[in-house]
Amino acid sequence: MSKIRRTDQGGSVVGIVIIGVILTLVFIGSIYFINKRGDQIRKDQAIAAADKQAAEAEKSKTVVSSNQSKATAATDSSTAASTIPEALPVTGPEIPVSTLVGVYLLTFASVGYLSSRRQLARYL
């Protein structure tokens, strides 16, 4: 069996830790940015849907006021139909899947790194 010799070419532990911290901060920052961007998009869609619904309600009021001679049953059905939105706003899960995948990969990489360090320490 060949024995592994120590060659001191592994790099500094401090350098590895600093790079790991920087990569972790970049990863967490990107998840934070994606979450905030998704929240803003959902808010914009809700505002657009509310504006569209308000415009339709205003349009229906002008139509109803110009046609006052029509029966009340017809006006009730037209206002009820105009308050129903055509499409529901887009929503997503409470925790995005990308966040869960990121946490899983970070955990998997950390456990793999620690396992590798322990195994290397046993051989040296």
Backbone as numpy.savetxt, mean C-alpha at the origin, in Angstrom:
# Nx Ny Nz CAx CAy CAz Cx Cy Cz
39.95 -34.68 4.99 39.12 -33.51 4.99 39.99 -32.27 4.99
39.54 -31.32 4.23 40.29 -30.07 4.21 39.77 -29.15 5.30
40.66 -28.43 5.86 40.31 -27.52 6.94 40.25 -26.10 6.39
39.24 -25.36 6.79 39.09 -23.99 6.34 40.07 -23.12 7.11
40.86 -22.35 6.34 41.81 -21.46 6.98 41.25 -20.06 7.04
41.58 -19.38 8.06 41.15 -17.99 8.22 42.09 -17.10 7.43
41.49 -16.28 6.53 42.32 -15.44 5.68 42.09 -13.95 5.93
41.18 -13.61 6.82 40.87 -12.21 7.13 40.45 -11.41 5.91
39.74 -12.05 5.00 39.24 -11.36 3.83 37.72 -11.20 3.89
37.14 -11.39 5.04 35.69 -11.33 5.19 35.15 -9.92 5.31
35.96 -8.95 5.56 35.50 -7.59 5.72 35.25 -7.28 7.18
35.04 -6.04 7.44 34.82 -5.59 8.79 33.36 -5.82 9.18
33.14 -6.27 10.40 31.79 -6.49 10.90 31.05 -5.17 10.97
31.74 -4.09 11.33 31.11 -2.78 11.43 30.61 -2.35 10.05
31.39 -2.58 9.02 30.97 -2.23 7.65 29.74 -3.01 7.22
29.72 -4.28 7.55 28.57 -5.11 7.20 27.33 -4.64 7.95
27.47 -4.29 9.22 26.33 -3.83 10.01 25.82 -2.50 9.47
26.73 -1.59 9.12 26.31 -0.28 8.59 25.56 -0.45 7.28
26.06 -1.28 6.40 25.38 -1.52 5.13 24.02 -2.17 5.37
23.95 -3.10 6.30 22.68 -3.73 6.63 21.67 -2.74 7.17
22.12 -1.82 8.03 21.22 -0.80 8.58 20.74 0.14 7.48
21.65 0.54 6.59 21.26 1.44 5.49 20.24 0.76 4.58
20.48 -0.49 4.22 19.55 -1.21 3.36 18.19 -1.39 4.04
18.20 -1.65 5.34 16.96 -1.80 6.08 16.19 -0.49 6.11
16.88 0.63 6.33 16.22 1.93 6.35 15.64 2.28 4.97
16.37 1.97 3.92 15.86 2.21 2.57 14.61 1.36 2.32
14.66 0.12 2.74 13.53 -0.79 2.56 12.30 -0.30 3.32
12.48 0.06 4.58 11.36 0.54 5.40 10.84 1.87 4.85
11.74 2.74 4.41 11.32 4.01 3.82 10.50 3.82 2.55
10.89 2.86 1.73 10.13 2.62 0.51 8.75 2.05 0.83
8.64 1.19 1.83 7.34 0.67 2.24 6.47 1.81 2.76
7.04 2.71 3.56 6.31 3.86 4.08 5.81 4.75 2.94
6.68 5.01 1.97 6.31 5.85 0.83 5.19 5.21 0.02
5.27 3.91 -0.22 4.23 3.22 -0.98 2.90 3.27 -0.24
2.92 3.08 1.08 1.68 3.15 1.86 1.07 4.54 1.81
1.88 5.58 1.97 1.37 6.94 1.94 0.84 7.30 0.55
1.53 6.85 -0.47 1.09 7.12 -1.85 -0.24 6.42 -2.11
-0.40 5.20 -1.63 -1.65 4.47 -1.81 -2.80 5.14 -1.06
-2.53 5.64 0.15 -3.55 6.36 0.90 -3.99 7.60 0.16
-3.03 8.33 -0.41 -3.37 9.56 -1.13 -4.20 9.24 -2.37
-3.88 8.18 -3.06 -4.64 7.80 -4.26 -6.07 7.42 -3.87
-6.24 6.67 -2.78 -7.58 6.31 -2.33 -8.38 7.55 -1.93
-7.73 8.51 -1.28 -8.43 9.75 -0.92 -8.84 10.53 -2.17
-7.95 10.61 -3.15 -8.26 11.31 -4.39 -9.43 10.66 -5.11
-9.49 9.32 -5.12 -10.59 8.64 -5.76 -11.90 8.89 -5.03
-11.87 8.91 -3.71 -13.08 9.17 -2.94 -13.57 10.60 -3.18
-12.66 11.55 -3.25 -13.04 12.94 -3.51 -13.64 13.08 -4.91
-13.03 12.42 -5.89 -13.55 12.47 -7.25 -14.94 11.85 -7.33
-15.16 10.76 -6.63 -16.48 10.12 -6.63 -17.51 11.02 -5.96
-17.14 11.68 -4.88 -18.06 12.59 -4.19 -18.38 13.80 -5.06
-17.38 14.33 -5.76 -17.62 15.45 -6.66 -18.55 15.06 -7.80
-18.35 13.87 -8.33 -19.19 13.39 -9.42 -20.63 13.20 -8.94
-20.77 12.65 -7.75 -22.10 12.44 -7.19 -22.79 13.78 -6.92
-22.05 14.76 -6.41 -22.62 16.09 -6.17 -23.04 16.75 -7.47
-22.25 16.60 -8.53 -22.60 17.17 -9.83 -23.86 16.52 -10.39
-23.97 15.21 -10.23 -25.17 14.52 -10.69 -26.39 14.94 -9.88
-26.24 15.15 -8.59 -27.35 15.59 -7.76 -27.78 16.99 -8.16
-26.83 17.87 -8.45 -27.15 19.23 -8.90 -27.87 19.20 -10.24
-27.41 18.35 -11.13 -28.04 18.21 -12.44 -29.46 17.70 -12.28
-29.65 16.75 -11.40 -30.98 16.19 -11.17 -31.91 17.22 -10.56
-31.39 18.10 -9.70 -32.22 19.16 -9.11 -32.69 20.14 -10.18
-31.83 20.49 -11.13 -32.23 21.41 -12.18 -33.25 20.77 -13.11
-33.10 19.49 -13.37 -34.06 18.79 -14.21 -35.41 18.72 -13.50
-35.39 18.44 -12.22 -36.62 18.33 -11.44 -37.32 19.67 -11.36
-36.60 20.75 -11.15 -37.21 22.08 -11.04 -37.80 22.54 -12.37
-37.21 22.16 -13.49 -37.74 22.55 -14.80 -38.96 21.74 -15.19
-39.09 20.56 -14.64 -40.22 19.68 -14.97 -41.13 19.50 -13.75
-41.57 20.58 -13.15 -42.40 20.50 -11.95 -43.79 19.95 -12.24
-44.22 19.96 -13.47 -45.56 19.50 -13.81 -45.67 17.97 -13.82
-44.54 17.27 -13.78 -44.56 15.80 -13.79 -44.99 15.27 -12.44
-45.33 14.00 -12.40 -45.81 13.36 -11.17 -44.69 13.24 -10.16
-45.03 13.26 -8.86 -44.03 13.15 -7.80 -43.37 11.79 -7.77
-44.02 10.77 -8.21 -43.42 9.43 -8.23 -42.25 9.38 -9.19
-42.38 10.07 -10.30 -41.28 10.08 -11.28 -40.08 10.84 -10.74
-40.30 11.94 -10.00 -39.17 12.70 -9.46 -38.48 11.94 -8.33
-39.27 11.22 -7.52 -38.66 10.43 -6.44 -37.76 9.34 -7.00
-38.20 8.68 -8.06 -37.39 7.61 -8.63 -36.13 8.16 -9.30
-36.20 9.36 -9.91 -35.01 9.91 -10.57 -33.98 10.38 -9.55
-34.42 10.94 -8.42 -33.44 11.36 -7.41 -32.83 10.17 -6.71
-33.62 9.11 -6.52 -33.07 7.90 -5.89 -32.05 7.25 -6.80
-32.30 7.27 -8.10 -31.37 6.66 -9.05 -30.09 7.47 -9.16
-30.18 8.79 -9.00 -28.98 9.60 -9.15 -28.06 9.53 -7.94
-28.56 9.11 -6.78 -27.72 9.02 -5.59 -26.92 7.73 -5.52
-27.27 6.75 -6.34 -26.52 5.49 -6.34 -25.27 5.67 -7.19
-24.09 5.46 -6.63 -22.87 5.63 -7.43 -22.76 4.53 -8.48
-22.15 4.88 -9.61 -22.01 3.91 -10.69 -20.98 2.84 -10.35
-19.92 3.20 -9.67 -18.88 2.23 -9.30 -18.43 2.51 -7.88
-18.07 1.46 -7.20 -17.57 1.60 -5.84 -16.13 2.09 -5.87
-15.69 2.85 -4.87 -14.29 3.27 -4.85 -13.37 2.07 -4.64
-12.19 2.18 -5.18 -11.22 1.10 -5.08 -10.61 1.11 -3.68
-10.67 -0.01 -3.03 -10.05 -0.16 -1.71 -9.16 -1.39 -1.72
-8.34 -1.51 -0.72 -7.44 -2.64 -0.65 -7.44 -3.23 0.75
-6.62 -4.24 0.95 -6.54 -4.83 2.27 -5.92 -3.84 3.26
-6.16 -4.08 4.53 -5.65 -3.19 5.57 -4.12 -3.15 5.54
-3.50 -4.31 5.42 -2.04 -4.39 5.30 -1.73 -4.85 3.88
-1.03 -4.03 3.09 -0.73 -4.43 1.72 0.11 -5.70 1.68
-0.10 -6.48 0.64 0.62 -7.74 0.48 2.12 -7.47 0.34
2.48 -6.36 -0.30 3.90 -6.05 -0.48 4.60 -5.85 0.86
3.90 -5.31 1.84 4.49 -5.13 3.17 4.74 -6.48 3.82
3.77 -7.38 3.70 3.95 -8.71 4.28 5.09 -9.46 3.61
5.18 -9.37 2.30 6.27 -10.03 1.58 7.61 -9.44 2.00
7.67 -8.12 2.14 8.91 -7.46 2.57 9.34 -7.88 3.95
8.40 -7.95 4.88 8.74 -8.38 6.24 9.21 -9.82 6.23
8.54 -10.67 5.45 8.94 -12.07 5.35 10.36 -12.18 4.80
10.66 -11.46 3.72 12.00 -11.54 3.13 13.07 -11.00 4.07
12.77 -9.93 4.79 13.73 -9.38 5.74 13.99 -10.37 6.87
12.95 -11.01 7.36 13.11 -12.01 8.41 13.90 -13.21 7.90
13.57 -13.67 6.69 14.27 -14.81 6.10 15.75 -14.51 5.91
16.07 -13.30 5.44 17.47 -12.93 5.23 18.21 -12.83 6.56
17.56 -12.28 7.58 18.20 -12.15 8.89 18.49 -13.51 9.51
17.52 -14.40 9.44 17.72 -15.75 9.99 18.81 -16.48 9.22
18.82 -16.33 7.90 19.87 -16.96 7.09 21.24 -16.42 7.42
21.34 -15.12 7.64 22.62 -14.52 7.99 23.12 -15.02 9.34
22.22 -15.03 10.33 22.63 -15.50 11.66 23.01 -16.98 11.64
22.28 -17.77 10.89 22.61 -19.20 10.77 23.98 -19.38 10.12
24.24 -18.60 9.09 25.54 -18.67 8.41 26.68 -18.28 9.34
26.48 -17.22 10.12 27.52 -16.79 11.06 27.81 -17.86 12.10
26.77 -18.49 12.62 26.96 -19.55 13.62 27.70 -20.74 13.02
27.31 -21.10 11.80 27.95 -22.24 11.16 29.42 -21.93 10.86
29.72 -20.73 10.43 31.08 -20.34 10.15 31.93 -20.31 11.43
31.34 -19.86 12.52 32.05 -19.81 13.80 32.40 -21.22 14.28
31.54 -22.18 13.99 31.83 -23.57 14.39 33.03 -24.14 13.63
33.16 -23.78 12.36 34.25 -24.32 11.57 35.58 -23.67 11.87
35.53 -22.42 12.33 36.78 -21.73 12.63 37.11 -22.00 14.04
